[in-house]
Amino acid sequence: MDDAIKYEIIMYWSKEDDVFIVEVPELPGCMADGRDYEEAVRNALVVIKEWIETAREHGKEIPEPKGRPIYA
């Protein structure tokens, strides 16, 4: 499975920008947008991969995907 797919994403509609915004909380500063839901997800996968590649190139730590939250 592609590592980019394993990261949590948070998506919301920005009325101000008239686009869906995607944030990747586990990767600081990693965000994308899209005119519709599908485009926002596709763009998020691209920027997640780019974030990971850039971190590797600069010798930065890449956070492990946390996966699904577990509640007691």
N, C-alpha and C positions, 0 to 999 in steps of 0.2 A: 504494500500500500504506500502511496505517495506520502511522504512526511508532512507536506503542506495540509493534507486533508485531516490530520490528527489534531490540529490546533483548534481551540474554541474560537468561534467568531460571534460577535454581537452585532446585529443589524438593526437599523432603525431608519425611518423616513425623515429626511430633512426638508421641511416645508420651505425653509429659507433658500436652500440650494436646489430644490426640486429634484433630488436624487436620493437613492438609498445609500446610506453610509455603513460601512463595515469596519469594525474595530477588532483587533486581535490582542486581547488583554495580556497574553503571555509573552508577546513580542513588543517591547516598548516602541511606540511611535509607528507601529505597523497599522496602516489604514488604507481603505480603498473606497471607491464609490461606483455607482452604476445607475443608469436610467431606469432599469427594472431589476427585480430580485435576482434573476439569473445572471445578468451582466455584473451585478455587484459581487456575486459569489465567484464568478470567473476571474474578475479583477483581483479579488482578495487572494485567490490561489496564486496568481502571478506575483503579487507583492510579498506574500509569505515566502515563496521560493527565492525571490530577490533578496529579502531580508536575511534569510539563512545563508545564501551565497556571500553576501557582503560581510556578514559576521565572520564566516570562515576565512575570507580573504584578509581580514584584519585581526585574526586570532582572538576574536571575542567569543565568550561563552554563549552557547545556543541552549536556551531553556528547553527542557524536556516537556512534551505535551502532558498536561495534567490529566486529561481524560475526563470522564464523567464524575461530577461531584458525588461523594458518598455521604449520606445522611444517616445519623443514628436513629 
